[in-house]
Amino acid sequence: MKLELGFIEIKDIQFSNESKVENGTLFINADAVKEFVYQDDDVKACVKSVSFDIAKPGESVRITPVKDVIEPRVKVEGPGGEFPGVIAKVDTVGSGKTHVLRGMAIVTAGPIVGFQEGIIDMTGPGADYTPFSKLNNLVMVCQPVEGVHQHEYEHAVRIAGLRAATFVGELGRNVTPDESKTYETLGIREGLEKYPNLPRVGYVHMLQSQGLLHDTYVYGVDAKRTLTTIIYPTETMDGAIISGNCVSACDKNTTYHHQNNPVVADLFEQHGKTLNYVCNIITNENVYLADKQRSSDWSAKLCRLLDLDGVIVSQEGFGNPDTDLIMNTKKIEQVGVKTTIITDEYAGQDGKSQSLADADPLADAVVTGGNANMPIVLPKLDKVIGTLDYVDKIAGGHAGSLRPDGSIEAELQVITGATNEMGFNRLSAR
């Protein structure tokens, strides 16, 4: 399967009477976006109001509580459309040509759905820990209808964000990209014939699916309702997987993370050079032991069936999902396939506690995204998009996190993307 991504660099966002992309600037009519968003019945029923704001790199702006981050894209050639099974029809994506509005994102914010939502600072020490501080962000603040249930509100805000991204992405349909890159995954036999001497490598992509607002969607289907399966890497790059969860902000995989998965990008960079990138294996992170056993058994079975030499395994979340991570790793190693884990740590504020809730001697190649419990102080910024009402309540905060002077004392956990377990963050170890 072959996918061409055409990258349109967005260097600025401005509100305007006309929505268009011109000379690297996104001009946006907020009323037109709002009208498009409210064409969805669930948004009408659950979201009382929507307002838009703009946050640019280096500005003294804090966005909170952040729900999702989405990169606007549009399918210009080939089957499928944006966010298949949710916005577009359920056609297989991952081939043809897609235009990407790079350098910007849609950020959804507003009163919390669940307590695990986060902060994006556009300047200061907090900005150093999130990749989203480097983007031009069109922020959509949603206010819930009074009395709406949490799961209904989450669904409506998720759809609102995806619809806004679809509207904005469409503006790039007829724009000539600044750069284009092509990605291709060969069939099993074709790959063996073309790269007979290269190690066969796959990616075991664990999807958060614990329920209770901890959900990931694949072609519109909640991952907890699926079995471990194979997916083309280009499907992931083309919007097949979206976020619907409220796990701790630091290691939440937003929709933007899925669209720009760095494991996929880095494996493609080495494809045909140092390795043969065979496929992605997507598997869920359920709560019950039987589900964990089933999913990890299938992960190992597929790795062996595909005769893989090695895999990268990434997880999302911590605690309960650590069990899935270790079960996957142990069983895959036992069928003769080498593994490398990407995770993060909850090692206490002093860094001396056990980093993961589970462990095994076979899990001996580990990449860490950092310690989510590390204390941090975020200074008061000039502008808040959203509300500070929940800073003391979100995961990583505590009673008194919001100081009288407007600064925030909390754990790194509160910053969106700070310890991301795909490695899409700004922390490293030396």
C-alpha positions in Angstrom: 0.0 0.0 0.0 1.4 3.4 -1.0 0.5 6.8 0.5 1.8 10.2 -0.6 1.6 12.9 2.0 1.7 16.5 0.7 2.7 18.9 3.5 1.4 22.5 3.4 3.3 24.6 5.9 1.1 26.7 8.1 3.1 29.6 9.6 0.3 31.7 10.9 -3.5 31.6 11.7 -5.7 34.7 11.4 -9.4 35.1 11.8 -11.0 36.4 8.6 -14.4 36.7 6.8 -13.1 34.2 4.3 -11.7 30.7 5.1 -8.6 29.9 3.0 -4.9 29.0 3.0 -2.7 31.5 1.3 1.0 32.0 1.4 1.4 29.8 4.5 -1.3 31.5 6.5 -4.6 29.9 7.5 -7.4 32.5 7.3 -10.4 31.2 9.2 -14.0 32.3 9.5 -14.9 31.0 13.0 -18.7 31.3 12.3 -18.4 29.1 9.2 -16.5 26.4 11.2 -19.0 26.6 14.0 -21.9 26.1 11.5 -20.2 23.1 10.1 -19.5 21.6 13.5 -23.2 22.0 14.6 -24.4 20.1 11.6 -23.9 17.0 13.8 -27.0 16.1 15.9 -24.9 14.9 18.9 -23.0 18.1 19.0 -26.3 20.0 18.9 -27.7 18.0 21.7 -24.7 18.0 24.1 -22.6 21.1 23.4 -24.3 24.4 24.5 -21.7 26.7 22.9 -18.5 26.7 20.9 -16.0 29.5 20.7 -12.6 29.8 18.9 -9.3 31.3 19.8 -5.8 31.2 18.5 -2.6 30.3 20.3 0.8 30.8 18.7 4.3 29.6 19.7 6.0 32.0 22.2 2.8 33.7 23.3 2.1 34.1 27.0 -0.9 31.7 26.6 -2.1 28.7 28.6 -4.7 26.3 27.2 -6.5 24.1 29.7 -8.2 21.6 30.2 -7.1 20.1 26.9 -9.1 17.2 25.5 -7.7 16.4 22.1 -5.2 17.7 19.5 -5.9 17.0 15.8 -4.0 17.8 12.6 -6.2 19.0 9.7 -5.9 16.9 6.6 -7.8 16.2 3.4 -7.8 13.2 1.0 -7.2 14.4 -2.5 -6.7 11.2 -4.4 -7.6 7.5 -3.7 -10.2 5.8 -1.6 -11.5 6.9 1.8 -11.7 10.3 3.5 -10.8 11.9 6.8 -11.4 9.9 10.0 -13.1 6.9 8.3 -16.0 5.3 10.2 -16.5 8.6 12.1 -16.6 11.5 9.7 -16.0 9.8 6.3 -17.5 6.5 5.3 -15.8 3.2 6.2 -13.4 2.9 3.3 -9.9 1.7 3.8 -7.5 4.6 3.9 -3.7 4.5 3.7 -3.2 4.8 -0.1 -3.5 7.6 -2.7 -2.6 11.2 -1.8 -3.5 13.2 1.3 -2.7 16.9 2.0 -1.5 17.8 5.5 -1.7 21.3 7.1 1.6 20.9 8.9 2.6 23.3 11.7 -0.9 23.7 13.1 -3.5 21.8 15.0 -7.1 21.9 16.2 -7.1 21.8 20.1 -10.4 21.0 21.9 -10.8 22.4 25.4 -13.4 23.5 28.0 -14.9 22.1 31.2 -13.5 18.7 32.0 -15.0 15.4 30.8 -12.9 13.4 33.2 -10.1 14.4 35.6 -7.3 13.3 33.4 -7.1 16.3 31.0 -4.2 18.6 30.6 -2.3 21.9 30.0 -0.5 23.3 27.0 1.6 26.3 27.7 2.8 28.2 24.6 5.8 29.7 26.5 7.8 29.2 29.7 9.0 26.0 31.3 5.8 24.1 30.5 6.2 24.8 26.8 9.6 22.9 26.9 7.8 19.7 27.7 5.0 19.6 25.0 5.5 19.5 21.3 2.2 21.3 20.8 3.7 24.6 22.1 5.6 24.7 18.7 2.3 24.6 16.7 -0.1 27.3 15.6 -3.2 26.2 17.4 -6.8 26.9 16.6 -8.4 26.3 20.0 -12.1 25.3 20.2 -13.6 25.8 23.6 -16.8 23.8 24.2 -19.4 24.3 26.9 -21.6 21.4 27.8 -25.4 21.4 28.0 -26.4 21.4 31.6 -27.0 17.8 32.9 -25.4 16.0 30.0 -23.7 12.7 30.9 -20.0 12.5 30.7 -19.8 9.9 28.0 -22.3 11.9 25.8 -20.3 15.1 26.3 -17.0 13.3 25.5 -18.5 11.9 22.3 -19.9 15.2 21.2 -16.6 17.2 21.9 -14.7 14.5 20.1 -17.0 14.8 17.0 -16.8 18.6 17.2 -13.0 18.5 17.1 -12.9 16.1 14.2 -15.5 18.1 12.2 -13.5 21.3 12.8 -10.4 19.6 11.6 -12.2 18.3 8.5 -13.5 21.8 7.7 -10.0 23.3 8.0 -8.3 20.4 6.2 -10.6 20.9 3.2 -9.1 24.3 2.7 -5.8 22.6 1.7 -7.4 20.5 -1.1 -6.3 22.7 -4.0 -3.1 24.1 -2.4 0.2 23.0 -3.8 2.2 21.3 -1.0 5.5 22.7 0.1 6.9 19.1 0.4 5.7 15.7 -0.5 6.8 12.3 0.9 5.7 8.8 -0.2 5.4 5.8 2.1 4.9 2.2 0.9 4.5 -1.1 2.6 5.0 -4.2 0.4 3.1 -7.5 0.5 4.7 -10.3 2.6 6.2 -12.3 -0.3 7.2 -9.1 -2.2 9.0 -7.8 0.8 10.8 -11.1 1.4 12.0 -11.1 -2.2 13.0 -7.5 -2.3 14.8 -7.4 1.1 16.0 -11.0 1.7 18.9 -10.0 3.9 17.2 -7.3 6.0 15.7 -8.1 9.5 11.9 -8.2 9.4 10.6 -5.6 11.9 7.0 -4.8 13.0 5.4 -2.4 15.4 3.0 -3.7 18.2 0.9 -0.6 18.8 -1.1 -0.9 22.1 -4.3 1.1 22.1 -5.9 2.4 25.3 -9.2 0.7 25.7 -9.9 0.4 29.4 -13.3 2.1 29.1 -14.7 4.7 31.5 -13.6 7.4 29.0 -10.4 5.5 28.2 -11.1 4.6 24.6 -9.4 4.5 21.2 -11.3 4.1 17.9 -10.2 2.2 14.8 -12.3 3.0 11.8 -14.9 4.1 14.2 -14.9 0.9 16.3 -14.0 1.1 20.0 -10.7 -0.9 20.3 -12.0 -2.8 23.3 -14.4 -4.6 21.0 -11.7 -5.8 18.7 -9.2 -8.6 18.6 -5.5 -8.0 17.9 -5.0 -7.6 14.2 -2.8 -6.4 11.4 -2.9 -2.9 9.9 -0.9 -1.2 7.2 1.3 1.6 8.7 0.0 4.0 6.2 -3.6 3.5 7.5 -2.4 4.8 10.8 -0.8 7.8 9.1 -4.1 8.5 7.2 -6.5 8.9 10.1 -7.7 5.3 10.7 -7.0 5.6 14.5 -8.3 8.4 16.7 -8.3 9.3 20.4 -11.3 9.2 22.6 -9.7 8.9 26.0 -9.1 11.0 29.1 -5.9 9.2 30.4 -3.3 11.3 32.1 -2.3 14.2 29.9 1.4 13.5 29.9 1.1 10.1 28.2 -2.2 10.4 26.4 -2.0 9.6 22.7 -4.0 12.4 21.1 -5.4 12.0 17.6 -2.4 14.2 16.4 0.0 11.6 17.9 -1.7 8.8 16.0 -1.6 10.8 12.7 2.1 11.6 13.3 3.2 8.4 15.1 7.0 8.8 15.3 7.5 5.0 15.6 5.9 4.6 12.2 7.8 7.5 10.7 11.2 6.3 12.0 10.6 2.8 10.9 9.7 4.1 7.4 13.0 6.1 7.4 14.9 2.8 7.8 12.7 0.7 5.6 14.8 -0.9 2.8 18.0 0.4 4.4 18.6 -1.3 7.7 15.3 -3.2 8.1 12.2 -4.5 6.3 9.2 -2.7 7.9 6.5 -5.4 7.6 3.4 -4.1 9.3 1.7 -2.7 12.4 0.0 -5.1 14.9 -2.7 -3.2 16.8 -3.8 -4.6 20.2 -5.9 -3.3 23.0 -5.4 -2.6 26.7 -8.5 -4.1 28.4 -9.2 -4.3 32.1 -10.0 -8.0 32.7 -7.3 -10.7 32.9 -8.9 -12.9 30.3 -9.0 -10.1 27.8 -5.3 -9.3 28.5 -4.4 -12.9 28.0 -6.3 -13.2 24.8 -4.9 -10.0 23.3 -1.3 -10.7 24.2 -1.6 -14.3 22.9 -2.7 -13.0 19.6 0.1 -10.4 19.5 2.7 -13.1 19.9 0.9 -15.4 17.5 0.9 -12.8 14.7 4.5 -11.9 15.3 5.4 -15.6 14.8 3.1 -16.1 11.9 4.7 -13.1 10.1 8.2 -14.5 10.9 9.3 -11.2 12.4 12.8 -10.8 13.8 12.0 -7.9 16.0 9.2 -5.5 17.1 8.8 -2.2 18.9 6.1 -2.2 21.5 4.5 1.0 22.7 1.8 1.4 25.3 -0.6 4.2 26.4 -1.3 4.9 30.1 0.3 3.4 33.2 -0.6 1.1 36.0 -3.1 -1.4 34.7 -1.7 -1.1 31.1 1.7 -2.0 32.4 0.4 -5.6 32.7 -0.6 -5.7 29.0 2.8 -4.2 28.1 4.8 -6.9 30.0 2.4 -9.7 28.9 2.9 -8.7 25.2 6.6 -8.4 25.6 7.2 -11.6 27.4 5.1 -13.7 25.0 6.6 -12.2 21.9 10.1 -12.8 23.3 9.1 -16.4 24.0 8.3 -17.1 20.4 11.7 -15.9 19.3 11.0 -12.3 18.4 13.2 -9.5 19.9 11.3 -6.6 21.6 12.0 -3.0 22.5 9.5 -1.3 24.8 8.6 2.4 24.7 7.0 3.5 28.0 7.2 6.2 30.7 7.6 6.0 34.4 5.6 6.9 37.6 8.5 6.7 39.9 7.4 9.2 42.6 8.4 12.8 42.9 11.9 11.7 44.1 12.2 9.1 41.3 12.9 6.3 43.7 9.6 4.3 43.4 9.0 1.3 41.1 8.7 2.8 37.6 6.2 0.2 36.2 3.5 -1.8 37.9 4.8 -5.0 36.3 8.1 -6.3 35.1 9.8 -9.4 33.6 13.5 -10.3 32.9 12.6 -10.7 29.1 11.7 -7.0 29.0 15.3 -6.0 28.9 15.3 -3.3 26.1 13.3 -0.3 27.3 13.1 3.3 26.2 11.5 5.7 28.7 9.7 9.0 28.0 10.5 10.3 31.5 9.0 10.4 35.0 5.5 11.7 35.1 5.7 12.4 38.8 8.4 15.0 38.5 7.4 18.2 40.2 7.2 21.4 38.1 6.1 25.0 38.6 4.4 26.8 35.8 4.4 30.6 36.0 1.3 32.7 35.6 0.7 33.5 32.0 -1.0 36.5 30.6 -3.9 34.7 28.9 -5.9 31.5 29.6 -7.9 29.8 26.9 -10.4 27.6 28.6 -10.5 27.7 32.4 -8.2 27.3 35.4 -11.2 25.9 37.5 -9.9 22.3 37.3 -6.1 22.7 37.8 -6.4 21.4 41.4 -8.4 18.4 40.2 -6.7 17.0 37.1 -4.3 14.1 37.4 -0.9 15.5 38.5 -2.5 18.4 40.3 -3.5 18.6 44.0 -5.4 20.8 46.4 -3.5 24.1 46.2 -1.9 23.5 42.8 -3.2 26.8 41.6 -1.3 29.3 43.8 -2.6 32.7 44.8 -0.1 34.4 42.5 -1.5 32.5 39.5 1.3 30.1 39.1 0.7 26.3 39.1 2.6 23.7 41.2 2.0 20.2 39.9 3.5 17.1 38.5 4.7 16.8 34.9 1.6 14.6 34.5 -0.5 17.7 33.9 1.3 18.7 30.6 -0.2 17.3 27.4 2.3 15.0 25.7 5.1 15.5 28.2 6.1 11.8 28.6 4.4 10.4 25.5 4.9 6.6 25.1 5.4 6.7 21.4 8.4 8.9 22.1 6.7 11.9 20.7 8.0 14.3 23.4 10.8 16.6 24.2 12.4 14.6 27.0 15.5 12.4 26.5 17.9 10.4 28.7 21.7 10.8 28.8 
